[in-house]
């Protein structure tokens, strides 16, 4: 249910990594759709509200952040929603899984890794050629939010650029250009990243078949899925099922430096 803008994040700033798509509204900013491709910035005592978009519910990982570190990161954002790179998202999810499964974890190791990951979390900057009129900015924003909604709801479909443009009543060229300038992602890269981040949740089930996961997420084959996974995350899909996640996390810590 959509509420008044009266939820308070609390005395410490947060970075939030969505695991399902969710609408958020924060401060003076309008409603936007946050997906696993994003990181959400919440300053101390920020007022916000959230609305369900994914039928699985609102599932997100909330990370409290040192105020000084947060200010250094959020100053680059200029808005509450940023693009989370693949290494950061992957490592945060594995770290959370590691901490849940290892009660006797090394606290220093976990804190050091989290500190470095937070530093990586500043958003990919969107490219703007020149200031746009207010009406143009509003139209572009509506177009971008529309395509984010389509890609999140129909993630498993092999929608073409033409399909997306027809659904949104625009031209393929205009859609592609506006989306990249507004988000920092190409449409193809946004969808690949979204599929792979969803796959991390499916891979947590040790009995899930890799080929079935690949096809469920719209990949043409297991090799296509595995190659894309390795390209984005640096390891094979089977590696995240390794019970010794700390070894993978140590490698990710070096990559996050």
FENLIN-V519691 format. One record per pair of residues at least 24 apart in sequence whose ideal C-beta (glycine too) atoms are under 10 Angstrom apart, sorted by sequence separation. I is the first residue (numbers start at 1). GAP is how many residues later the second one is. D is the distance in whole Angstrom. If there is no record, write none. Layout:
BEGIN
{{I	GAP	D} {I	GAP	D}}
END
This chain:
BEGIN
{{15	24	6} {16	24	4} {24	24	6} {25	24	5} {26	24	9} {34	24	10} {36	24	9} {39	24	9} {41	24	9} {43	24	9} {144	24	10} {146	24	9} {195	24	7} {213	24	8} {15	25	7} {16	25	8} {24	25	7} {25	25	8} {91	25	9} {92	25	6} {143	25	6} {192	25	10} {14	26	8} {15	26	6} {16	26	6} {23	26	9} {24	26	5} {25	26	8} {34	26	8} {44	26	8} {91	26	6} {92	26	9} {142	26	9} {143	26	9} {161	26	7} {191	26	10} {192	26	10} {199	26	7} {203	26	9} {210	26	9} {14	27	8} {15	27	8} {23	27	7} {24	27	8} {43	27	7} {143	27	6} {160	27	10} {161	27	8} {164	27	10} {191	27	8} {192	27	9} {210	27	6} {13	28	8} {14	28	4} {22	28	5} {23	28	4} {42	28	9} {43	28	9} {61	28	9} {88	28	10} {89	28	9} {92	28	10} {147	28	7} {151	28	10} {159	28	9} {210	28	7} {2	29	9} {13	29	6} {14	29	9} {22	29	7} {23	29	8} {24	29	10} {41	29	8} {63	29	7} {88	29	6} {91	29	9} {92	29	9} {146	29	9} {147	29	10} {196	29	8} {199	29	9} {200	29	9} {12	30	9} {13	30	5} {14	30	9} {22	30	7} {23	30	5} {87	30	9} {88	30	9} {195	30	8} {199	30	7} {12	31	10} {13	31	5} {21	31	9} {22	31	5} {43	31	7} {61	31	6} {88	31	9} {89	31	10} {139	31	10} {143	31	8} {144	31	9} {147	31	9} {148	31	9} {210	31	10} {10	32	9} {12	32	6} {13	32	9} {14	32	8} {16	32	10} {18	32	10} {20	32	9} {21	32	5} {22	32	7} {41	32	7} {42	32	9} {48	32	8} {61	32	7} {63	32	10} {88	32	5} {89	32	9} {143	32	7} {147	32	6} {159	32	8} {196	32	6} {9	33	4} {11	33	6} {12	33	9} {13	33	8} {20	33	8} {21	33	5} {41	33	5} {63	33	9} {87	33	7} {88	33	6} {158	33	10} {195	33	8} {196	33	6} {200	33	8} {208	33	9} {8	34	10} {9	34	8} {10	34	7} {11	34	7} {16	34	10} {20	34	4} {24	34	9} {39	34	9} {46	34	8} {61	34	9} {88	34	10} {140	34	9} {144	34	6} {148	34	10} {157	34	10} {195	34	10} {199	34	10} {203	34	6} {9	35	7} {10	35	7} {18	35	10} {19	35	9} {20	35	9} {21	35	9} {22	35	9} {23	35	9} {41	35	10} {61	35	6} {85	35	7} {143	35	6} {144	35	6} {147	35	10} {148	35	8} {193	35	9} {196	35	9} {197	35	9} {202	35	9} {203	35	8} {206	35	6} {8	36	9} {9	36	7} {10	36	9} {18	36	9} {20	36	5} {22	36	5} {24	36	10} {41	36	5} {84	36	9} {85	36	8} {143	36	8} {144	36	10} {147	36	9} {151	36	8} {155	36	7} {192	36	6} {196	36	5} {197	36	10} {203	36	10} {204	36	8} {205	36	9} {8	37	6} {9	37	5} {19	37	9} {20	37	6} {21	37	9} {22	37	8} {40	37	10} {41	37	10} {43	37	9} {84	37	7} {85	37	10} {140	37	10} {141	37	9} {144	37	9} {145	37	9} {148	37	10} {154	37	10} {192	37	10} {195	37	10} {196	37	7} {200	37	9} {203	37	5} {204	37	8} {206	37	10} {8	38	7} {9	38	8} {19	38	10} {20	38	6} {21	38	10} {22	38	7} {39	38	9} {41	38	8} {42	38	7} {83	38	10} {84	38	10} {85	38	9} {140	38	5} {144	38	5} {152	38	10} {199	38	7} {203	38	6} {7	39	9} {8	39	6} {9	39	7} {19	39	9} {20	39	5} {41	39	5} {82	39	7} {83	39	10} {84	39	8} {85	39	7} {139	39	9} {140	39	9} {143	39	8} {144	39	6} {151	39	6} {152	39	10} {155	39	6} {156	39	8} {192	39	9} {193	39	7} {7	40	7} {8	40	8} {18	40	8} {19	40	4} {20	40	8} {40	40	6} {41	40	8} {82	40	7} {83	40	5} {84	40	9} {147	40	7} {151	40	5} {155	40	6} {192	40	7} {200	40	7} {6	41	6} {7	41	5} {18	41	7} {19	41	6} {39	41	10} {40	41	6} {41	41	7} {82	41	2} {83	41	4} {140	41	8} {141	41	7} {150	41	10} {196	41	9} {199	41	9} {5	42	5} {6	42	9} {7	42	6} {18	42	5} {19	42	7} {38	42	10} {39	42	8} {40	42	8} {81	42	8} {82	42	7} {83	42	9} {136	42	10} {140	42	6} {148	42	8} {152	42	7} {156	42	9} {4	43	9} {5	43	7} {6	43	7} {7	43	8} {17	43	6} {18	43	8} {38	43	5} {39	43	5} {82	43	9} {83	43	8} {147	43	8} {151	43	6} {155	43	7} {189	43	9} {5	44	5} {16	44	5} {17	44	5} {37	44	10} {38	44	7} {39	44	7} {40	44	9} {77	44	9} {79	44	8} {82	44	10} {147	44	10} {151	44	9} {3	45	10} {4	45	7} {16	45	7} {17	45	8} {37	45	10} {38	45	6} {39	45	4} {73	45	7} {76	45	10} {77	45	7} {78	45	9} {137	45	9} {3	46	5} {14	46	10} {15	46	9} {16	46	5} {17	46	7} {34	46	9} {35	46	10} {37	46	6} {38	46	6} {39	46	9} {69	46	7} {72	46	10} {73	46	7} {76	46	4} {77	46	5} {132	46	10} {148	46	9} {152	46	10} {2	47	7} {3	47	8} {14	47	10} {15	47	8} {16	47	7} {32	47	9} {34	47	6} {37	47	6} {72	47	8} {73	47	9} {74	47	9} {75	47	9} {76	47	7} {78	47	9} {79	47	10} {1	48	10} {2	48	9} {3	48	8} {14	48	5} {15	48	5} {32	48	8} {33	48	9} {34	48	10} {36	48	8} {37	48	10} {70	48	8} {73	48	6} {74	48	8} {77	48	9} {78	48	10} {129	48	10} {2	49	5} {14	49	6} {15	49	8} {32	49	5} {35	49	10} {37	49	9} {39	49	8} {65	49	9} {66	49	8} {69	49	6} {73	49	5} {74	49	10} {76	49	8} {132	49	9} {1	50	8} {2	50	9} {13	50	10} {14	50	6} {15	50	6} {29	50	6} {34	50	10} {39	50	8} {64	50	10} {65	50	9} {69	50	7} {72	50	8} {73	50	9} {1	51	8} {13	51	7} {14	51	6} {29	51	6} {38	51	9} {63	51	7} {70	51	10} {10	52	10} {12	52	5} {13	52	5} {27	52	10} {28	52	10} {29	52	8} {37	52	8} {66	52	8} {69	52	10} {129	52	7} {9	53	9} {11	53	10} {12	53	7} {13	53	8} {26	53	9} {27	53	7} {36	53	7} {39	53	9} {65	53	6} {126	53	10} {127	53	7} {128	53	6} {10	54	8} {12	54	8} {13	54	6} {15	54	10} {26	54	4} {63	54	8} {64	54	10} {126	54	8} {127	54	5} {128	54	8} {9	55	9} {12	55	7} {13	55	10} {15	55	8} {25	55	9} {26	55	8} {63	55	7} {126	55	6} {127	55	9} {11	56	9} {13	56	9} {14	56	8} {24	56	7} {65	56	9} {126	56	6} {13	57	4} {24	57	8} {36	57	9} {126	57	6} {127	57	7} {12	58	8} {13	58	8} {15	58	8} {63	58	9} {126	58	5} {15	59	9} {124	59	8} {125	59	6} {126	59	9} {156	59	9} {159	59	9} {13	60	9} {123	60	9} {124	60	4} {156	60	6} {158	60	6} {13	61	7} {123	61	7} {124	61	8} {155	61	9} {156	61	6} {157	61	7} {158	61	9} {155	62	7} {156	62	5} {158	62	8} {18	63	10} {155	63	7} {156	63	10} {16	64	10} {154	64	9} {18	66	9} {15	67	9} {17	67	6} {15	69	9} {19	70	9} {17	71	8} {18	71	10} {17	72	6} {15	73	10} {19	74	8} {17	75	6} {17	76	8} {15	77	9} {19	77	10} {17	79	9} {39	79	10} {41	80	8} {39	81	10} {41	81	9} {39	82	5} {41	82	8} {39	83	9} {39	84	7} {38	85	8} {37	87	10} {53	95	10} {53	96	8} {54	98	7} {55	98	9} {15	99	10} {53	99	7} {54	99	9} {85	99	10} {17	100	10} {53	100	8} {83	100	6} {82	101	10} {83	101	5} {15	102	9} {81	102	9} {82	102	9} {83	102	6} {15	103	6} {86	103	10} {97	103	9} {17	104	9} {89	104	8} {93	104	8} {15	106	6} {86	106	9} {90	106	8} {94	106	8} {83	107	9} {86	107	6} {89	107	9} {90	107	8} {93	107	5} {97	107	7} {30	108	9} {85	108	9} {89	108	6} {93	108	8} {32	109	8} {84	109	9} {38	110	9} {83	110	9} {86	110	7} {90	110	7} {30	111	8} {33	111	9} {37	111	9} {86	111	8} {89	111	8} {93	111	9} {32	112	9} {33	112	6} {32	113	7} {33	113	9} {35	113	6} {84	113	9} {31	114	8} {33	114	10} {34	114	9} {35	114	9} {37	114	9} {30	115	9} {33	115	5} {37	115	9} {32	116	8} {33	116	6} {35	116	8} {36	116	9} {35	117	5} {33	118	10} {34	118	10} {33	119	7} {35	120	9} {23	122	9} {23	126	9} {21	127	8} {21	128	8} {21	130	9} {22	130	10} {21	131	4} {20	132	9} {21	132	8} {21	134	9} {117	135	9} {120	135	9} {110	136	10} {113	136	6} {116	136	9} {117	136	9} {120	136	5} {109	137	8} {113	137	9} {116	137	6} {119	137	8} {120	137	9} {116	138	10} {118	138	10} {119	138	9} {90	139	9} {94	139	9} {110	139	9} {113	139	8} {114	139	10} {116	139	10} {117	139	6} {93	140	10} {106	140	8} {109	140	8} {113	140	5} {116	140	5} {94	141	10} {102	141	10} {105	141	8} {109	141	8} {112	141	7} {115	141	10} {116	141	6} {59	142	9} {90	142	7} {91	142	9} {101	142	8} {102	142	10} {114	142	10} {86	143	10} {89	143	9} {90	143	5} {91	143	10} {97	143	8} {102	143	8} {113	143	7} {89	144	9} {90	144	8} {101	144	8} {102	144	8} {109	144	8} {38	145	9} {56	145	9} {86	145	9} {87	145	8} {90	145	9} {94	145	10} {37	146	8} {86	146	4} {87	146	7} {94	146	7} {98	146	10} {99	146	10} {37	147	10} {85	147	9} {86	147	6} {87	147	7} {93	147	9} {98	147	4} {37	148	7} {86	148	9} {94	148	10} {97	148	6} {98	148	6} {90	150	8} {95	150	8} {98	150	9} {94	151	6} {95	151	10} {98	151	6} {37	152	9} {94	152	9} {97	152	10} {37	153	6} {95	153	10} {37	154	9} {94	154	6} {95	154	6} {35	155	9} {37	155	10} {94	155	6} {37	156	5} {36	157	8} {37	157	6} {91	157	9} {95	157	8} {35	158	9} {36	158	6} {90	158	9} {91	158	7} {94	158	7} {95	158	9} {35	159	6} {36	159	10} {37	159	10} {36	160	9} {37	160	7} {91	160	9} {92	160	9} {36	161	4} {91	161	4} {35	162	8} {36	162	7} {90	162	7} {91	162	8} {35	163	10} {36	164	9} {88	164	9} {91	164	8} {92	164	10} {36	165	9} {87	165	7} {90	165	10} {91	165	6} {88	167	10} {87	168	6} {88	168	7} {87	169	6} {85	171	10} {21	173	9} {21	177	10} {19	178	8} {20	178	9} {18	179	9} {19	179	8} {17	180	9} {19	181	8} {20	181	9} {19	182	7}}
END
